[in-house]
């Protein structure tokens, strides 16, 4: 009976440590998914014309490319 309890305590300890290590990663993943959903919703709302003035003229697409040049020695 003592061996069974030792194994159970060891297993619960390992699972507890795993949960403590994995928790921040899972919270970050949930945050990233929420931000992605919000960005998709904004993009979808911008693609649909909201009033008649948007439908009359051509839409302008802005494409910005950001580059960084770093000199390595």
URWO-V274249 format. One record per pair of residues at least 12 apart in sequence whose ideal C-beta (glycine too) atoms are under 10 Angstrom apart, sorted by sequence separation. I is the first residue (numbers start at 1). J is the second residue. If there is no record, write none. Layout:
{{I | J} {I | J}}
This chain:
{{47 | 59} {46 | 59}}
